[in-house]
Amino acid sequence: MIASGMTMSMTMSKIAVRIPPHLLAYAKRAVVEGRASSVSDFVSMAMEEKAKLDDLRSLLDEMLLESGGALSQSERAVAERKLGIKFRRKRTAA
C-alpha cells in the first residue's frame, strides 16, 4: 500500500505541466519502485512536501524575527568556534 498523504475524498484538478526529462524519469522510477502509485501521485506528493517546507521556512523566519534576527558574522564565528562546526550559508532562492 502506498501512503501519499492524500485522502480518497480529496477533489483533484487536472493540469498540464512541462518538466525536465530527468525529473519525469525520476517520477516514473518512483512508480516502478512502488514509492508512488502514479506520476500524478508522485507530483502531488512532491508539491505537498514543497508546501510544507515553505510553511516551515515562514515559521522559522517568524521565529528568527521574534528572537532578534540572524546572527552577525562575529556571533556566527564565535558559535562555530565553540561548537566546532561550520554553519551552512543561507541559500538564495532560484
C-alpha positions as a printed Julia matrix, in Angstrom:
94×3 Matrix{Float64}:
   0.0    0.0     0.0
   1.36   3.42   -0.92
   0.72   6.26    1.5
   0.71   9.63   -0.16
  -0.83  11.88    2.43
  -3.86  12.49    0.24
  -7.3   11.26    1.17
  -9.5    9.5    -1.32
 -12.23  12.11   -0.89
  -9.89  14.94   -1.92
 -11.07  16.8    -5.01
  -8.43  16.7    -7.71
  -7.77  19.14  -10.55
  -6.15  18.16  -13.81
  -3.35  20.36  -15.17
  -0.65  20.08  -17.8
   2.92  20.9   -16.85
   6.29  20.81  -18.56
   9.14  19.27  -16.6
  12.73  18.39  -17.42
  13.18  14.83  -18.75
  15.35  13.76  -15.8
  12.59  14.66  -13.33
  10.0   12.76  -15.34
  12.32   9.75  -15.39
  12.74  10.05  -11.61
   8.96  10.18  -11.09
   8.44   7.15  -13.33
  11.14   5.26  -11.45
   9.36   6.08   -8.18
   6.21   4.5    -9.6
   8.07   1.38  -10.76
   9.75   1.08   -7.34
   6.41   1.43   -5.56
   7.13   4.79   -3.94
   4.14   6.36   -5.73
   1.03   4.93   -7.32
   1.35   7.11  -10.41
   3.34  10.02  -11.81
   0.44  12.28  -10.81
   0.61  10.92   -7.26
   4.38  11.5    -7.19
   3.96  15.1    -8.38
   1.22  15.7    -5.8
   3.42  14.31   -3.02
   6.33  16.49   -4.17
   4.13  19.58   -4.18
   2.83  18.72   -0.69
   6.42  18.45    0.56
   7.35  21.78   -1.05
   4.33  23.43    0.59
   5.39  22.0     3.99
   8.94  23.29    3.5
   7.65  26.73    2.53
   5.43  26.78    5.64
   8.39  25.74    7.78
  10.57  28.44    6.21
   7.9   31.04    7.05
   7.68  29.79   10.62
  11.46  29.84   11.03
  11.64  33.36    9.57
   8.96  34.48   12.04
  10.82  32.86   14.94
  14.06  34.49   13.84
  12.41  37.92   13.83
  10.99  37.32   17.3
  14.4   36.25   18.63
  16.21  39.38   17.46
  17.28  38.44   13.97
  20.05  36.46   12.36
  23.48  36.06   13.9
  26.02  38.67   12.95
  29.21  37.44   11.28
  31.11  37.78   14.55
  28.39  35.94   16.51
  28.42  33.18   13.88
  32.23  32.9    14.08
  32.11  32.6    17.89
  29.37  29.95   17.7
  31.26  28.0    15.04
  34.44  28.01   17.17
  32.62  26.99   20.35
  30.59  24.27   18.64
  33.43  23.11   16.41
  31.26  23.26   13.29
  30.71  25.39   10.21
  27.19  26.68    9.66
  25.81  26.25    6.19
  25.46  29.53    4.42
  21.94  30.66    3.59
  20.96  29.57    0.11
  19.46  32.07   -2.25
  16.17  31.32   -3.99
  16.48  30.27   -7.6
